[in-house]
Amino acid sequence: MKKYLIILILGQLFAESGFPGFNAWTSSSRLAMGGAGQLIKVPLAAYGNPAALSSNRNFSTSFVRYPAGIHSQAAAIVFPKFDGQMTFVLRRLSYGVFERLDEDAVSTGNYTSSDTWINAGYSNQLKTFPIYYGFTGGLFFSNLDSYLSTLLYLSSGMIWMLKEQQAAVGLSLDNIGFAIQSTTQNKDILPVKISLGMTKRLVHLPLTLAIDIVRLLQEKHKDIFIGGIFHLPHDIKFKWGTSTHKFDQNIRQEIWKSILGATGFGLHFNYGATDAGVGTYFYGTGGWITGMDLSVRF
């Protein structure tokens, strides 16, 4: 039963081809914005524009809990190097522990299933133009019992900063790569996608608005994400977001499920050199995902 529930959850959250881990929630900041804000630097997130820069060197960690015992952990470090900024990240998504049965339905022990990323990134700004550029790449390991798939992938992006308009526009090409080791005879397909993003700090509201359009190339599938960050007193930020996944997840049972489906909310706090955030994401079947981030500047 647990296996079927996991398949249902992953299918609803990441209705795309390839490995679902590439689009998993591994950060409460991205979770709280419902997937929006991909031009905002979130090292712990499984996806985002590689050109995004952070204003400080920092170490961050996160924990995200899904239904059915699925959970993710991540740790990242960001620091200046080579006149730009380096980012190193380790992420792990665990699908849980399962009972192994033989052909007579007799238990022969337990096994686990998980995805693990190890990746590094570099981002910088052009000297003569307000344009950021960046690259990120690494290894992705997908494990099911004793079977292991190993992928090598690379993403690149650029962001044009419009300082007078307090806005930014960015473009990225994500998950270009190939399988080094495969568990199947069929060719493993990476979820290659093109992402177009925009952020805008509103003049008459303490709000940063973010809109992202993501197109999955293999399936010619497009999703639109919209979210924002309200800047409140005492260094508190309220984050929210939703996407067109709302229509995919709508099971038309209860109105509150239809309204809250594919929607995230969260709070972010700053105290000295420490940042902390919590987030929740609801999906149309009525379940929810929760996460927490912690970051320390040094």
C-alpha positions in Angstrom: 0.0 0.0 0.0 2.8 2.4 0.9 4.4 1.9 -2.6 1.2 2.9 -4.3 0.8 5.9 -2.1 4.3 7.0 -2.9 3.7 6.6 -6.6 0.5 8.6 -6.3 2.2 11.5 -4.4 5.2 11.7 -6.8 2.9 11.5 -9.8 0.8 14.4 -8.5 3.7 16.6 -7.5 6.0 15.9 -10.4 3.9 15.0 -13.4 6.9 14.9 -15.7 9.1 12.3 -17.3 12.5 11.3 -16.1 13.6 11.2 -12.5 11.1 12.9 -10.1 14.0 13.8 -7.7 15.1 16.5 -10.0 11.9 18.4 -9.2 11.6 17.4 -5.6 11.1 19.8 -2.6 14.4 20.0 -0.7 14.0 23.5 0.7 11.2 25.2 2.6 11.9 28.5 0.9 11.1 27.1 -2.6 8.3 25.0 -1.0 6.6 28.1 0.6 6.6 29.8 -2.8 5.0 26.8 -4.6 8.0 26.5 -6.9 8.1 30.2 -7.9 11.1 32.5 -7.4 13.6 30.6 -9.4 15.7 33.8 -9.9 16.1 34.0 -6.1 19.2 32.2 -4.7 18.2 29.1 -2.7 21.2 26.8 -2.6 19.2 24.0 -0.9 16.5 23.8 -3.6 16.7 21.1 -6.2 16.2 23.6 -9.0 16.6 27.3 -9.8 18.5 29.6 -12.1 22.3 28.9 -11.6 23.1 32.5 -12.2 21.5 33.7 -9.0 23.9 35.3 -6.5 23.9 35.4 -2.7 24.9 38.6 -0.9 26.8 36.7 1.8 28.8 33.6 2.3 26.7 31.1 4.3 26.1 27.6 5.3 22.5 26.3 5.2 20.6 23.1 5.9 17.0 21.9 5.5 14.6 19.2 6.3 11.4 18.5 4.3 8.8 15.9 5.3 6.3 14.4 2.8 3.4 12.1 3.5 3.9 8.3 3.6 7.3 8.6 5.3 9.1 10.4 2.5 11.6 13.0 3.5 14.5 15.0 2.2 17.6 16.6 3.8 20.0 19.0 2.2 23.2 21.0 3.2 24.9 23.7 1.2 27.8 26.1 1.5 28.2 29.4 -0.5 31.5 31.4 -0.6 33.4 33.8 -2.9 36.0 32.3 -5.2 37.5 33.1 -8.6 36.1 36.6 -8.5 32.6 35.1 -8.3 30.7 32.7 -6.1 31.0 29.0 -5.5 28.2 26.7 -4.2 28.5 23.1 -3.1 25.4 21.1 -2.2 24.5 17.7 -0.9 20.8 16.6 -1.1 19.1 13.3 -0.3 15.5 12.3 -0.9 14.4 9.1 0.9 11.3 7.3 -0.2 11.3 5.0 2.8 11.9 1.5 3.9 10.0 -1.4 2.3 9.5 -5.1 3.0 11.1 -7.4 0.5 8.9 -10.4 -0.4 9.8 -13.5 -2.4 7.5 -15.3 -4.9 5.6 -17.0 -2.1 5.0 -13.6 -0.3 7.4 -14.5 2.4 9.4 -11.6 3.9 13.1 -11.8 3.2 14.1 -8.5 4.9 13.8 -4.8 4.1 15.2 -2.5 1.4 15.4 1.3 0.8 14.8 3.6 -2.1 16.4 7.1 -2.3 17.8 9.8 -4.6 21.1 11.6 -3.8 22.6 14.7 -5.5 26.2 16.0 -5.2 26.7 19.1 -7.2 28.8 22.3 -7.4 28.0 25.6 -9.0 29.7 28.9 -10.0 28.1 32.3 -10.7 29.4 35.7 -11.4 28.5 39.1 -13.0 29.8 40.5 -16.3 32.1 43.4 -15.7 30.5 45.8 -18.1 26.8 44.8 -18.0 24.3 44.1 -15.2 24.1 40.5 -16.3 24.7 37.5 -14.0 25.7 34.1 -15.4 26.2 30.7 -13.8 26.6 27.0 -14.1 25.9 24.1 -11.9 26.5 20.4 -12.4 27.1 17.2 -10.6 26.1 13.6 -10.0 22.7 12.3 -9.3 22.3 8.8 -7.8 18.9 7.0 -7.8 18.8 3.9 -5.7 16.2 1.1 -5.4 17.3 -1.8 -3.3 20.5 -3.0 -4.9 19.8 -1.2 -8.2 21.6 2.1 -8.8 21.3 4.6 -11.6 24.1 7.3 -11.9 23.6 10.4 -13.9 25.9 13.3 -14.9 24.1 16.6 -15.4 24.7 20.3 -16.1 22.6 23.4 -15.9 23.3 27.0 -17.0 21.6 30.3 -16.8 21.8 34.1 -17.0 19.9 36.9 -15.2 19.6 40.5 -16.4 19.2 42.9 -13.5 17.0 46.0 -14.2 18.0 48.1 -11.2 16.0 51.2 -12.1 12.9 49.1 -12.4 13.9 47.0 -9.3 13.3 43.9 -11.5 15.2 41.0 -13.0 14.6 38.7 -16.0 16.4 35.3 -16.3 16.6 32.3 -18.6 18.1 28.8 -17.8 18.6 25.5 -19.5 18.5 22.7 -16.9 19.4 19.0 -16.6 21.5 18.4 -19.7 23.3 15.2 -19.2 23.5 11.4 -19.6 23.4 8.2 -17.6 26.8 6.8 -16.5 25.1 3.7 -15.0 21.6 2.5 -15.6 19.3 -0.1 -14.0 17.3 -0.6 -17.2 17.9 -1.5 -20.7 15.9 1.5 -21.8 17.6 4.9 -22.0 17.2 6.9 -18.9 15.6 10.3 -19.7 16.7 13.4 -17.8 13.9 16.0 -17.3 15.6 18.7 -19.6 13.7 22.0 -19.3 13.9 25.6 -20.2 12.9 28.1 -17.5 12.0 31.8 -18.0 11.7 33.9 -14.8 11.0 37.4 -13.7 11.0 39.1 -10.3 9.8 42.6 -9.5 9.9 44.7 -6.3 6.6 46.6 -6.2 6.8 50.3 -5.5 3.6 50.8 -3.4 3.6 47.4 -1.6 6.3 45.7 0.4 6.2 42.8 -2.0 8.6 41.1 -4.4 6.6 39.3 -7.1 8.0 36.3 -9.0 6.7 34.6 -12.1 8.3 31.6 -13.7 7.4 29.7 -16.9 9.0 26.2 -17.2 8.8 24.1 -20.3 9.7 20.4 -20.2 11.3 19.6 -23.6 10.6 15.9 -23.8 6.9 16.2 -23.3 6.4 19.8 -24.6 4.7 20.4 -21.2 4.6 23.9 -19.7 3.9 25.0 -16.2 3.5 28.6 -14.8 4.4 29.5 -11.3 3.6 32.7 -9.5 4.5 33.7 -6.0 5.8 36.5 -3.8 7.6 37.7 -0.7 6.0 40.2 1.6 8.7 42.1 3.6 7.3 42.7 7.1 8.7 44.6 10.0 11.4 43.0 12.3 13.1 41.2 9.3 10.2 38.8 8.9 9.1 37.7 5.4 5.9 36.0 4.4 6.2 33.8 1.3 3.4 32.4 -0.8 3.0 30.9 -4.3 1.0 28.6 -6.5 1.1 27.2 -10.1 -0.8 25.6 -12.9 -0.2 22.3 -11.1 -3.4 23.3 -9.3 -5.4 22.2 -12.3 -3.6 18.8 -12.5 -4.2 18.1 -8.8 -7.9 19.2 -8.7 -9.9 16.1 -7.9 -13.2 18.2 -7.5 -14.2 16.8 -4.1 -14.1 19.7 -1.7 -13.8 23.3 -2.5 -11.0 24.0 0.0 -8.9 21.3 -1.7 -9.4 23.0 -5.1 -8.5 26.4 -3.7 -5.4 25.4 -1.8 -4.2 22.7 -4.2 -0.6 23.3 -5.4 -0.2 26.3 -3.1 2.5 27.1 -0.6 2.9 29.4 2.4 5.8 30.1 4.7 7.6 32.5 7.1 11.2 33.5 7.1 13.0 35.1 10.1 16.3 36.8 10.4 18.2 37.3 13.7 21.8 38.6 13.4 23.8 36.2 11.3 21.1 33.5 11.4 18.1 33.0 9.0 15.4 30.4 9.6 12.3 29.6 7.6 9.3 27.3 7.7 7.0 26.4 4.8 4.0 24.3 3.9 2.8 23.1 0.5 -0.8 21.8 -0.1 -1.8 19.6 -3.0 -5.2 18.9 -4.4 -5.8 15.5 -2.8 -5.8 17.1 0.7 -2.3 16.2 1.9 0.5 18.6 2.6 4.3 18.8 2.9 6.2 20.8 5.5 9.8 21.9 5.7 12.3 24.0 7.6 15.5 25.8 6.6 18.4 27.2 8.7 21.2 29.3 7.4 24.2 30.9 9.1 26.3 33.7 7.5 30.0 33.6 8.2 
